[in-house]
């Protein structure tokens, strides 16, 4: 258990390092307004903190820097609520402009605001389209042999799926299908489309289509195509602004993993609600073990729909970032409810 004096010294070291990225020594700590101990006393406390694994000595300075253990203690025990400024709240509000009709636009703008406010990399895992319900279907012929199915979900997400039209299908057949689909599938969770298609929709196709096999294949292409990951990322180049990432190999390896959307989506998918902070080696990917990843979830009716995150150095402004993510996740949750 750390003493009150050790905690005070540790907090000064971490707060200072977050702001400056420079090691801090005992003399600099002694000059702080809230510190009343001598440099000799502070050196003794720093030696104990180093022995306990909360701080580390760098090779280039007599000062100390926080270790991952120190950051973990700081996040778990020393953070105080951070009150966002009026301007920060205004910028967040702009992402939820009433003129934005699609949830996807709001998510994209939210990612931009987050990266702009923090100079970190923002990542948002959009709501899985399979967890939403169908609002409307349109099928538009592009030529004699090609069409696009336009699926609008209850979240405002619009999905375009391109496919080939069977030669046996006529324009009137397509119109009948659209009417059947909108009558029978609107309000159905997209995850249940396959069951519906194999059941009552299949029976209706038998009644109204002269070529069941071709029409059935057509619908499967339009409705059951595998969904790509919905991942929105902004501010990847912000990593280059951090002194911890001046090593080209380190940056290249981090960039390479950020390009792998499936991997990033897997990291952001979590059963844990609320805020989660992963520091350094707590991250599952080797390429991210010099980083901290802070995530927050947004929900609908208690069901988790997606995740927002900020990726940066372990020297993150934890209190401010957590406040930003809390505000944004709450706004996303409220906005999502308005789409239903």
C-alpha positions in Angstrom: 0.0 0.0 0.0 1.4 3.4 -0.9 1.7 6.1 1.7 0.0 9.4 1.2 3.3 11.1 0.4 4.2 8.5 -2.2 0.8 8.9 -3.8 1.3 12.7 -4.0 4.8 12.3 -5.5 3.5 9.7 -8.0 0.6 11.9 -9.1 2.9 14.9 -9.7 5.3 12.7 -11.8 2.4 11.3 -13.9 0.6 14.7 -14.4 3.9 16.4 -15.4 4.9 13.6 -17.8 1.5 13.6 -19.5 1.9 17.3 -20.2 5.6 17.5 -21.1 6.7 14.0 -22.1 9.9 14.8 -20.1 11.3 12.9 -17.1 10.9 14.7 -13.9 13.5 14.9 -11.0 13.2 15.6 -7.3 14.1 19.3 -7.5 11.4 19.9 -10.1 8.8 18.1 -7.9 9.9 20.1 -4.8 9.1 23.3 -6.6 5.5 22.4 -7.2 3.0 24.5 -5.3 1.3 21.6 -3.5 4.6 19.9 -2.5 6.1 20.8 0.9 8.8 18.1 1.1 12.6 18.6 0.5 14.3 17.3 -2.6 16.1 14.7 -0.4 12.8 13.4 1.0 11.3 13.3 -2.5 14.4 11.3 -3.8 13.8 8.7 -1.1 10.1 8.4 -2.0 11.0 8.2 -5.7 13.5 5.4 -4.9 10.7 3.5 -3.1 8.3 4.0 -5.9 10.9 2.8 -8.4 11.5 -0.3 -6.3 7.8 -1.0 -6.2 7.5 -0.7 -10.0 5.4 2.5 -10.2 8.1 4.7 -11.9 11.1 4.0 -14.0 14.5 5.7 -14.6 15.3 6.6 -18.1 18.8 6.1 -19.7 19.2 9.8 -20.6 18.2 11.6 -17.4 18.2 11.4 -13.7 14.5 12.0 -13.7 11.8 9.4 -13.6 8.8 8.5 -15.8 5.7 6.5 -15.0 5.6 2.8 -15.6 2.5 0.9 -16.8 1.9 -0.1 -13.3 2.0 3.5 -12.3 -0.4 4.5 -15.0 -2.8 1.7 -13.9 -2.7 2.9 -10.3 -3.3 6.5 -11.5 -6.3 5.5 -13.6 -7.8 3.3 -10.9 -7.3 5.6 -7.9 -6.2 9.1 -8.7 -8.4 10.4 -11.5 -10.7 13.3 -10.7 -13.7 14.3 -12.9 -12.7 16.5 -15.8 -15.1 19.2 -16.8 -15.2 19.8 -20.5 -15.1 23.5 -21.6 -18.0 25.2 -23.3 -16.1 25.2 -26.6 -15.5 21.4 -26.3 -19.2 20.8 -25.7 -20.1 23.0 -28.7 -17.8 21.0 -31.0 -19.3 17.7 -29.8 -22.8 19.1 -30.3 -21.9 19.9 -34.0 -21.5 16.2 -34.6 -25.2 15.8 -33.8 -26.5 18.5 -36.2 -30.2 17.9 -36.9 -29.4 18.2 -40.6 -27.6 14.9 -40.5 -30.2 12.3 -41.4 -28.1 9.2 -41.4 -26.6 7.7 -38.3 -23.5 6.9 -40.3 -22.9 10.6 -41.0 -23.1 11.3 -37.2 -20.6 8.5 -36.4 -18.2 9.8 -39.0 -18.4 13.3 -37.7 -18.0 12.1 -34.1 -14.8 10.4 -35.0 -13.5 13.6 -36.6 -14.4 15.7 -33.5 -12.8 13.2 -31.2 -9.5 13.2 -33.0 -9.5 17.0 -33.4 -10.1 17.6 -29.7 -7.4 15.1 -28.5 -4.8 14.8 -31.2 -5.1 11.0 -30.8 -6.6 8.5 -33.2 -10.3 8.0 -32.9 -12.0 4.7 -33.8 -15.7 4.0 -33.7 -17.2 0.6 -34.3 -20.6 1.3 -35.8 -23.7 -0.6 -34.9 -23.8 -4.1 -36.5 -26.4 -3.9 -39.2 -27.5 -7.4 -38.3 -28.7 -6.1 -34.9 -31.0 -3.5 -36.4 -34.4 -3.8 -38.1 -35.3 -3.3 -41.8 -37.2 -0.1 -42.5 -37.5 -0.1 -46.3 -36.3 -2.0 -49.4 -35.9 -0.6 -52.9 -34.6 -2.5 -55.9 -33.3 -0.4 -58.8 -32.5 -1.8 -62.2 -29.2 -0.4 -63.6 -29.3 -2.3 -66.9 -30.9 -5.4 -68.4 -28.6 -7.5 -66.3 -27.7 -5.5 -63.2 -29.5 -4.0 -60.2 -28.9 -2.6 -56.8 -30.9 -3.4 -53.7 -31.1 -0.4 -51.3 -31.7 -1.5 -47.7 -32.6 1.2 -45.2 -32.4 0.2 -41.6 -34.1 1.6 -38.5 -30.8 3.3 -37.6 -30.8 5.3 -40.7 -28.1 3.2 -42.2 -28.3 2.8 -46.0 -26.8 -0.3 -47.6 -26.3 -0.7 -51.3 -25.9 -4.3 -52.7 -25.2 -4.8 -56.4 -26.0 -8.1 -58.1 -26.9 -9.7 -61.5 -30.5 -9.9 -62.6 -31.6 -13.4 -63.9 -32.5 -13.2 -67.6 -36.0 -14.7 -66.9 -36.9 -11.8 -64.6 -39.0 -8.9 -65.9 -39.5 -5.4 -64.5 -43.0 -6.4 -63.3 -41.5 -9.4 -61.4 -39.1 -7.0 -59.6 -41.9 -4.7 -58.7 -43.9 -7.5 -57.2 -41.0 -8.7 -55.2 -40.3 -5.2 -53.8 -44.0 -5.0 -52.7 -43.8 -8.5 -51.1 -40.6 -7.7 -49.3 -41.7 -4.3 -47.9 -45.0 -5.8 -46.8 -43.5 -8.8 -45.0 -40.0 -7.7 -43.9 -40.3 -4.1 -42.7 -39.7 -4.1 -38.9 -38.0 -7.5 -39.0 -34.5 -7.7 -37.4 -32.0 -8.1 -40.1 -30.5 -11.0 -38.3 -33.8 -12.8 -39.0 -34.0 -12.1 -42.7 -32.6 -15.5 -43.6 -35.2 -17.3 -41.6 -38.0 -15.2 -43.2 -36.6 -15.7 -46.7 -36.4 -19.5 -46.2 -40.0 -19.5 -44.8 -43.0 -17.4 -45.8 -41.1 -15.3 -48.5 -40.2 -18.6 -50.2 -43.8 -19.7 -50.3 -44.9 -16.3 -51.8 -42.2 -16.5 -54.5 -43.6 -19.9 -55.5 -47.0 -18.2 -56.0 -45.9 -15.1 -57.8 -42.8 -16.0 -59.8 -42.6 -18.1 -62.9 -38.9 -19.0 -62.2 -38.6 -19.8 -58.5 -34.9 -20.9 -58.5 -33.7 -17.7 -60.3 -35.8 -15.4 -58.2 -34.8 -17.1 -55.0 -31.1 -16.8 -55.9 -31.7 -13.1 -56.7 -33.2 -12.4 -53.3 -30.4 -14.2 -51.5 -27.9 -12.0 -53.3 -29.9 -8.9 -52.3 -30.6 -9.7 -48.7 -28.1 -12.1 -47.3 -24.8 -10.8 -48.5 -22.2 -10.9 -45.7 -21.9 -7.5 -44.1 -18.4 -5.8 -43.9 -17.2 -4.4 -40.7 -18.4 -0.9 -40.0 -15.3 0.8 -38.6 -14.7 4.6 -38.7 -11.3 5.9 -38.0 -9.9 9.5 -37.9 -6.6 11.1 -37.0 -4.3 8.2 -37.8 -1.5 10.7 -38.6 -1.9 12.1 -35.0 0.4 9.3 -33.9 3.3 11.1 -35.7 2.8 14.1 -33.4 3.6 12.1 -30.3 7.3 12.0 -29.3 6.9 8.3 -28.3 6.4 7.4 -32.0 9.4 9.0 -33.7 10.7 5.5 -34.3 9.8 4.7 -37.9 9.5 0.9 -37.3 7.2 1.4 -34.4 4.9 3.7 -36.4 4.9 1.3 -39.4 3.9 -1.6 -37.2 1.1 0.4 -35.6 -0.1 1.7 -38.9 -0.2 -1.8 -40.4 -2.5 -3.1 -37.6 -4.8 -0.1 -37.9 -5.3 -0.9 -41.5 -6.6 -4.4 -40.6 -10.2 -3.4 -39.8 -11.3 -6.9 -38.8 -8.6 -7.0 -36.1 -9.5 -3.5 -34.8 -13.2 -4.4 -34.8 -12.5 -7.5 -32.7 -10.6 -5.4 -30.2 -13.5 -3.0 -29.9 -16.1 -5.6 -29.6 -16.6 -6.1 -25.9 -19.1 -7.4 -23.4 -18.0 -4.8 -20.9 -20.3 -1.8 -20.6 -19.1 1.7 -20.0 -15.5 2.9 -20.0 -12.5 0.5 -20.3 -8.9 1.5 -20.2 -6.2 -0.8 -21.6 -2.6 0.3 -20.9 0.5 -0.9 -22.8 0.8 -4.6 -22.5 -2.8 -4.9 -21.4 -3.6 -4.6 -25.1 -3.8 -7.9 -26.9 -1.8 -6.9 -30.0 2.0 -6.6 -29.8 1.8 -3.5 -32.1 -0.3 -1.6 -29.6 1.8 -2.3 -26.5 3.3 1.2 -26.5 -0.2 2.6 -26.5 -3.3 3.1 -24.4 -6.7 2.4 -25.7 -9.7 3.9 -24.0 -13.2 2.6 -25.1 -16.8 3.5 -24.3 -19.9 1.7 -25.4 -23.2 3.1 -26.6 -26.5 1.3 -26.3 -30.2 1.1 -27.1 -32.6 -0.2 -24.6 -29.8 -1.8 -22.6 -28.5 -3.6 -25.7 -24.9 -2.7 -26.6 -24.7 -1.4 -30.2 -21.2 -0.2 -30.7 -18.0 1.2 -29.3 -16.1 4.4 -29.5 -12.4 4.6 -28.7 -9.3 6.7 -28.6 -5.8 5.3 -29.3 -2.7 7.2 -28.1 0.5 6.9 -26.2 0.4 5.5 -22.6 1.0 9.2 -21.7 -2.6 10.0 -22.4 -4.8 12.7 -20.8 -6.8 10.0 -19.1 -9.2 12.1 -17.2 -10.1 14.4 -20.1 -10.4 11.5 -22.6 -12.7 9.6 -20.3 -14.9 12.6 -19.9 -15.0 13.1 -23.7 -15.9 9.5 -24.3 -18.6 9.5 -21.6 -20.2 12.6 -23.1 -20.0 11.3 -26.7 -21.2 7.8 -25.9 -24.3 9.3 -24.1 -25.0 11.5 -27.1 -24.7 8.5 -29.5 -27.1 6.5 -27.2 -29.7 9.2 -27.2 -29.3 9.8 -30.9 -29.7 6.1 -31.7 -33.0 6.1 -29.8 -34.4 8.8 -32.0 -33.9 6.6 -35.1 -36.4 4.1 -33.6 
